Amino acid sequence: MSTAAYVDLMFAWAHARLGDAETAQSLRDGALDPLMATADRAHEWIATAFGHRIGQALAGQAHCGEWPTALTGSLSQLDEDRTGPSRLFVANQFRRSSRILEPDVRVDPYVGWLRHGNQFQRSVAELEATSDPDSFTTQFQSLLADTDDDERLRQRLSVLRTAADAGSRVPGVVAEVVFRETLQVFDSLLQSTLKPRNAEERQTLEDLVRDLSQAVSALAVVRKEYDFVVRVVSRLANWYRHGDHQSGALMGSTLTQTLVGPLYQLNLAADAALLLDVIAETNQSAVAALTSPDTPAVQLMFAGCRRWLGLPTEAVFEQVRASLFAEPPQRLKPLQLAQLAQAYLLALGMGPIASSAPSLLELFVRLPSIPTGYTTATHFSRLHVDVADAAILAVTTPDFSSVSELHARLGRDEVAIRRELLPALRERLIAWGRQGW
């Protein structure tokens, strides 16, 4: 596996984002050579893609955007003359795991399987694979027109989510429709008495609503659609104060848990404070299920928001540390452990890094090792990449605006502290993951 080289590319990007070009270039050059020497198309593509992202950071550009034409073309050719595992699948799994590599496009490595489904699934797969703006717009409009009735609400949600997942590839005219239609969906579901017929149907609807909310929120961040996020907060606050908490529970819960990330990324502190205050002033029994206090990842999301706003949170982090560092038989399974570690890291990073640094470093001393068992283990350890990605974003922040805008937001002293933390974090992370990757 080449996980260690990829982790160094992630740290190279982090140093570039935080203003240390010399270290960024050194780490980049040291990691690229062994990856390119493998003569493996997946390694070559991912390494070249990282080189592009690091170059963007060194140039001070925003951390987003479609790949250059040469990279897009070579991605589609990864499986030509293939022997062994699909190199396209490997590359797309890495893009799915790493927001450093793929900050604004949500990749589905399994989308190719949809081409063997029904007509609607094949059309969705075709839309996801389309890069030409005019063709994308035409296909999107056609799909949306075909789902314009209540009976096909689930298909409509899927079309909107697929378009939003395209991130910076989304044509402006499509983005406008996605934001407008999504607000209508949110309004409808906040007032809905929709009752799924069985548990399977409910789970399907919940998954679609959650995926749509996350995808459209991410699209709002990359396009800096402050107004959209503020309008969603206003709608949710109004629902908490005056709405029917039973009929709109699905949408209310989803939006509550989806909005914190975009609010932080867009630095909308006043709106985040409004959301927390509205939740606090609402009848606690009515919102208990909505904010899922028994779910550690959700607890951490709100704790991170409170850290960002300068409010006390330590009790939540202590509880999560107990779960992360538990001994058998209480120890979490590898996937659960990695997911909780990711949420923990990102929540820590939302506050001043000086107070978070000891906990960030402690994690990689005490966190149990994680085995590698996914099909991409021929090339990299997916769970280790997930955790490394979160650790580095905790220090650099998931604010993907230009480097100058990021530094202005953090302030010179905070940038310096975060930059100085990177070498120690890299050392601890590599020592923790070495045996598994």
N, C-alpha and C positions, 0 to 999 in steps of 0.2 A: 504493500500500500504506500501511497504518497501523501498521507494526511499531514505529516510534519511540514512538507514543502508548501502545502496549501495554507497551513496556519501561518507560516512565515509571510506568504503573500498577503494574508489578511492583516498582519501586523505592519507590513510595508504600507498598505493603504492607510492604516490608522496613523502612522507617523506622518504620512503626507498630509492627512486631514488636519493634524495638530501642529503642522509647521516645521517638521524635522525632515527636510528633503534628503539630507545626506544618509541618515539611517534608512529611510524609505527606499532609496535607490540601492543601498547595500543589501538589504533583505530581499528586495525584488530580484536582483541579479543572482544572488546565491540560490534562490528557490527556482528560478526559471530554468536554469541550465539542466538540472537533473530531470525536470519534468519534460522538457523538450527532447532530452536524450533518450527517453523511453521509446520514441517513434510510435507512440500510441495516440491515435487520433483524438480520443477523449481527453487525455492529459494535455495534448497540444492545444486543443480548443479552449479548455478551461484556463490554462496558463496564459494564453494570448488574451483571453477575456479579462483576466485579472490585470494583465499589463495595461489594458485600456482603462480600467477603473482607476488604477494607480496613477496613470497619466493624467486623467481628469483631475484627481486630487492635487497632484503636483502643479497643475495649471490653475488651481483655485476654482475650478468649475463646480457647479452643483452636482451632487451624487445621484444622477438619474439619467434617463435617456436611452434610446434605442441603440443597438449595436451598429458599428460601421457596416457598410454593405459587404465588405470582404468577410467579416465574422458571421453575418447572417447567412451568406451563401455557403460558407464552409460548414456551418452547423447542419444545414440540410443535407450535406454530403457525407456526414460522419459514418454512415453505415454502408457506403458503397464498398463493394468487394469485402464485405465483413466476414470475419471468422471469429467465433467466440461470442461473448456477450455484446449486446447492442451498445455501441459507443454513444449514440444519440440519447438513449435512456440514461446512461451514466452522467452525461453532461447535463441533461435536464433535471436529474435528481440533485445534482450539486446546485444548479440554479434555484431549485425549490428550497434547498436547505439554507442557502446563504443570502441574506439581505445585503451583504457587502457586495457580492457578485451581481445579484439581481434585485436592486432596491425597490423598483416600482412595478415590475411585471410579475404577476403571479403565475408560475408555470405549473402545468399539470403533466407530469411525465407519462401518465397513462392515457392521455387524450387520444392517442392513436387507436386505442381499443374501441373508442366510440364509433369509429368508422365501420365497425361490424354490428352496430346497433340499429335502431329503427331510423326512419327518415329524419326525425327531429334531432336525434343524437348525432347523426352524420352531418347535419347542417351546422350544429353547434361546433363540432370538431373542425369543420371547414372554416367557420368564422374565426376560431382561435388561431388557426394556422395562416390566416390572411394578413399580409403586411402592406399591400397596396391600399392607400387611404380611400380611394374611390370605391374599390371593390368591397372594402370593409364596411363602408357606409351603406352601400346598396344591400349587402347581405344582412346587415343589422336591421335595416328598415323593413326588409321583407320578413325576417323572422319575427320582429316585434308586431307587425301587422297581423301575422297569422296567429298570435296569441292574445288578441284583443278581446277577451271575454273572461268572465269569472271562472268558467270551467277549466281554463288552462292557466290559472294563476301560477302554478308551479313552473310551467314552461316559461312564462314571462319573467319570473324571478331568475331563472337560469340564463336567459338571454341577456338580461341586464348585467348579471354578475360576470358573464363571459366577456362582455364588452369592457366592463370596468377593469377586469383582470389584465387587459392589454396595456394599462398604464400609459406610458408616454407614446405608445403607438396609436392611442385612441384619437381619431380625427376630432377636431373641435366641435363640429356639428353633432357628432355622436355623443360626445361628453355632455353637451348641453341637454340632450334628450335623456341621457342616463341620470343626470342630477334631477331633472324635473320629474321624470317618471318615478324615481326612487323616493322622492319626497311624497308623492301621491301614495306609493305603496306603504310608506311609514305611517302616513295619516290614516290610511284605511285600516291597517293592522292594529294601530293603537286603539281604534274604536271597534275592532272586530269582535264578533261573537262566533267567529269561525271555530268549529269544533271538529277536529279530525275524527274519522270513523274508527280508527284503531291505533294502537301504539306505533305500528310501523309507519302509518301515514303521518302521525304527529312528528316522529323522528325525522322523516324526510322533509317536512315543512320547516322544522326547527333548523335543520342543517342548511337549507336553502336561504332562510332569512339571515342566519348568522353569516354565511358565506357572502351574501349580497352586501350586508352591512359592512363587513370587513373590506371587501373589494372596493366599494364606492368610497369609503372613508380613506382608503389608501390612494385612490384616484384624486380625491379632494386635496390630499397632502401634496402629491407631486405637482398638481396644477395650481396649488396655493389658492384653492377655492375657500377662503376664509368664510365668506358669506354662507356657503352651503352648511358648513359645520356649525356656525352660530345659529342658523335657522333650525337645525336638527336639535341643538341644545334647547332652544326656546320651545320647540314642540314637546320635547321630553319633559322639560320643567313644568309646562302647562298640564301635561298628562299626570305628573306626580301630584300636582296641587288640586286638579279638578276632574281628572279622568276616572274611568272605571278600571280599577287595578286588576280586576278579575278578567274581563274580556280582552284587555290589551296586554295581558301579562307576558305573552311570548315576545311581542315587539318591544315592550318596555324593558324587559330583562336583557334582550339582545342589544338594544341601543345603549343601555347603561354600561354594559361591559365592553362595548365597541368604541365608545367615544373618547375614553381617557387617552389612548395612544395618539390619535390625531390632534387632540387638544394640546398635548405636550409637544408633539412635533411641530405644530404651527405656533407654539408659544402663546396660546390663548389662555393665560392664567386666570383672568377674570371670569371667563366662561366656565373653566374647570371649578373655580371656587363656587360659582353659582350652582353648578350641578351637585357638588357635595353638600351645600347648604340646603338645597331643596330636598335631597334625600334625607338629611338629618331632621328637617322640620316635618316630614311626612310621618304618618302613623307607622311606628317601627314594625309592627306585626304585618302591615300591608306590604312593606318593601323587603322584608327579611328574605323571602324566596327570590326576589328579583335581583338582589345584589349577591346572592349565593355566598353568605359568610362562611359556610363550611367548606367551600372550595378554595384550597390554598392559592391556586393561580389567580383567582379573582380577588382574594384578600390582598395578594401582593400587588396587583394592578392598582387597587385603591391606596395601598400603603405607599407605592411609588408616587402616586399623584400627591399624596399628603406630604411626602418628603420634598417634592418639587415646590409646594406651596409653603414650606417651612412649618409644618404641623407635626406633632408627635406620632411616631409609628413603631417604636422599637418592639412592642409586644408581638406584633405580627411577625417580624423578622425572627424573633426568638423561637416562636412556634414552628416556623418553616425550617429553621436550622435543625431543630430536633428531628424533623422528618428526613431531611437531607443526610444527616449523619447517623441515623439509626443503625443499630446492629441487627443481624438476623435474629428472629424471624420477622421483625417489624420492618426490615429494609424494603424499600420500594423496588419494583421491577425496573430493569434498565431504561425502558422508554419513559416510564413515569418519572424516574429519577432525573433523566436528562431534561424532560419538559419542565419539571419543577425548578431545576437549576437554572434553566433559561429565564423563567419568570422572575426568579430571585435576583439574578444578575441585572436584568433590565430595570427592575424596581430600585435596586441600590443605586444604579447610575443616574436616576432622575434627580437625586439630591446633590449637594456639594460633595465632590469626590474625596476630599480630605477625610471626611467622616466615614465614607464608605470604603476607603482603600483597605483597612485592616480586614473587613469582612470579605471583600473581593479576593484578597490573597489567601485568607483562611480557607475559603471554599476549596481551593485546589490542593490543600494539604489534607483536608479531612474528608473530601468527597470520595465515596467508594469508586473503585475502578468500574468501567463500563465495557462489557464485551462487544465484539463486532460480529454481527450475524446477518446483515442485510445483503442483498444480491450485489450491491455496489462495492462490497468489501474487496473485490478484485482491484479497485482503484483508490478508494478512500473509505474512512469510517464515518458513516452518516451521522450517528449520534454525537461523535466527538466534534464534527464540523458544526453541528447545531449549537453545542455548548460553547465552542470557541467563538463562533459568530456572535452569540449573545454577550460573552465576556468583553469582546472588543467593542461592540456597540455600546455597552455600559459605560465605557471610558470615553469613546468618541462621540457618543449620543446618536440616536437615530434621526437627528435633524439633518436632512440631506440637502439643505440649501447650500449656497456657495461657501467656500472656505472663509471668506471675509465676513459673511453674514453670521456664520457659526461662531467665529471668534468674537464678533461684536456681541452676540447673545450671551456667551459664557463669560466674557471679560478676560483680560490678559493674564491675570493671576490664576484663574481657574484653568485656562488652557495650559499654562505652564505646569500646574500640578498634575493634570491629566496626562500630559505628554511624558512627564518624569515617571509616572506609574507604569507605563507600557513595558519597559524592560523587565521589571520584577514580575509583572503579570505574565509575560511570555515565558519566563523561566519556570514559574510555578505551573503554568498550564501544560507546558511540554513535559515536565517531570511527572505530572498526574496522568497524562494521556499516552505517554511513550509506549507502555506495554500493550495498549489496546489498539494502536493505530499503525 
